Amino acid sequence: MKKAKKLLMLLIFPLIYVWHCTAQEMSKENARQIRARVASYAKQYIGCPYQTGAIGPDAFDCSGLVYTVMREAAGIQMPRSVRALYSTAKTVPLSQIEEGDLVFFKTTGDGSISHVGIYIGRNQFIHAASDGANNGVIISSLKERYYANCYASAGRVLPASGEKVNETYVDDTKEKEESEKPKVAAGRSAEAESSSKKSNVLFDATLFCDWNIWFPRSADFNWHGIALDTNIRYAGWKLQPGLGTIFRYNHGTHNFQIPIVLSLTFKDYIKFYLGPVINCGMPKLTTSDEKIKGWPFPGIIGVSFQTPTIKVGKVEIALVQDLDYTFYTKRDRSAISAREHVGTGFVFSTGIRVILPLSNFLK
C-alpha cells in the first residue's frame, strides 16, 4: 500500500509541475494579448474631441478614455477620476513599463496628479488632451519637453507580461503597425508626431527691469533701464541651442542697445549666452559724461536663471534673473578702469518670461 502511494505521488508531482509551468506561460501570453488589445482599442479613438466628463464613444476626458478602454478591451471596471486611478494602479519604474500600463502627470500648479494616459510602447502614450496645439485623443511622447517635465509615475492595472517593450524605432515594425492602424488613427498619429517635433521648438519673451548695485566709487542700487528679450530654442536635447535678440534701453550708459545672441540652455533653468551688440547712440560712463565705445565684438556675455514654470492656458510663465556683461573701452580704445567696468558693464536683469511652443503659431 505504501509503495502504491509513493508511486502515485511520483506520477502526480511531475504532472503538477508541468501544469504550473504551462499555466504560467499561458498567463504571460494572455497578458501580452490583453495589453496589445488595450493599445489597439485605444488607437481607434484617435481624433475624438476632448470633453470634460465624457467617456465616449464620441468624446472623452483623460480618465474617461482609460475607463472606457479598460472596460471594453480588458473587461476591467476602473475608477472614473485621475486621482482614483492613480491610487488603484500599482506603481512601476519607468524602466519596467509595458504596453497597456498607465502614465500619470502633474500638469497643475498644486503638484497633484491631474492627467493620465495609456502607454503604447516606444516612449509613446495615447491620451485625451484638454488644451495645446493639438487636443482631443492624440498620441504624445514621454520625451516631449512638456510631458517629461510633468511626468509623475507609471501605474499597472493589467497583469505583467514580463516582456520589456522595445523603445527603439524600427522601420519595418513601424511600417507594419501603421498599416494595421485605422485610417483616422494613422492620420492623427502622423499629425501628433509632427506636433511633437514642433512642440520642442520653443519661443519665449522676457520683459526685464535692469539694475546694478555697483558704482565706481560707492555701492548703491541704481536703475539701468528696461529690456525685452526674445528667444527661440530647440528643447529636444539636453543642451538646448537657441538664437535671440535683446532690445534694451540702457539708462546707465544713456543709449539703446540691440544684442544678437547665441545661447545654450541646460534643463530649462540655466541659459548661457553671448553675441555682438549693436549700439544706437554714444554710450557714456555711468558716473560721468565721458563718452565710451561699445564694440560689436566681443559684445555681450551673460547667464540667466529661471524658476520652474507655471502653466497658464497654452503658455508657461516663469521668473528670471539675468547677469550680463557688455564690453566697453574709451573712445581711443584704451581700457577703462576695473571699477568702471563693474559699474558700467555689469547689469542685473529681473523679469518675467512667457514661453510657448512654436506649434502654437502654426495651427
Buried (B, 14 or more C-beta within 10 A) or exposed (E): EEEEEEEEEEEEEEEEEEEEEEEEEEBBEEBBEBBBBBBBBBBBBBBBEBBEEBBBEEBBBBBBBBBBBBEBBBEBEBBBBBBEBBEEBEEBEEEEBBBBBBBBBBBEEEEEBBBBBBBBBBBBBBBBBBEBBBEBBBBBBBEBBBBBBBBBBBBBBBBBBEEEBEEEEEEEEEEEBEEEBBEBBBEBBEBBBEBBBBBBBBBBBBBBBBBBEBBBEEEEEBEBBBBBBEBBBBBBEEEBEBBBBBEBBBBBBBBBBEBBBEBBBEEBBEBBBBBBBEBEEEBBBBBEEEBBBBBEEEBBBBBBEBEEBEBEEEBBBBBBBBEBBBBBBBEEEEEBEEEBBBBBBBBBBEBEBBBBBBBBEEE
